[in-house]
Amino acid sequence: MMVREPSDLYTGKAILGLPLSRSEVLGSSFQEELFAVADFIAFNDPAVKSYLLGEEVSSEGREGKVT
């Protein structure tokens, strides 16, 4: 995982919420939690995991939405 500037990734794209700058993330008291959530998603979400492994993106195995 790495932290990049939002403008490097989201220019002209709709996103949820306000992005944090790289310096805001790296200097925050919740940096460890941010990386823990990102790691959890990367290791456990089938679509993200397949993308990161360079495979065809697949959401097969995703559990249904919990309400």
N, C-alpha and C positions, 0 to 999 in steps of 0.2 A: 504494500500500500504506500501511496505517497499523497501529499497534499499539494494541489496546484491552485493557481489563481482562478477564480470563477470565470473570468473573461477568456481564459484559455480553452474553456470547455463549453460554456453555455451562451455564447453570443448569439442572440436572435432566437433562442429556444425558450419555450415556456417551462418553468420549473416551479416546484412547490416551495414557498417560503423565500426568505432572503439568504443568498449564499454568503458564507463567511470567507474572508480573505485568508490566504495562506498564513500570514502573520497572526491573524486572530485565532486560527485553529491551533497553531503551534505554541502560542502563548496562553492558551486558555487552561482553566483548571479542570476542564472536562475532556481534555485531549485523549486520555486513555480510554474513556467511554466511547468516544467517536471511533477510534480505531477498533475497539472491541465489537461494536455494531457492524462496521464495515467488514471485518474479518468473518463474523458470523454469517453475514449475507453471502460473502464470496465462497465460503466453504459449504454452505447449506442450501442455497437457492439453486435448483437445477438449471434454470435459464442463465443465471450469472456464471455459475460454475462451468457450464458447457462453453459459454462465450470465452471465458478466460483461458480455457484449455484449447482454444482454437478449433473447437468442434462446431457442428451445426447447432444453433441455439435451440434448445428444447426445454419446455417447462414440464415435461413428463416426470411424474413423481411429486409434483407440488401438491401439498395438501390443500383442501378447500379453504375458503375464507372463513375465519372464525369470527362470529358476531357476538 
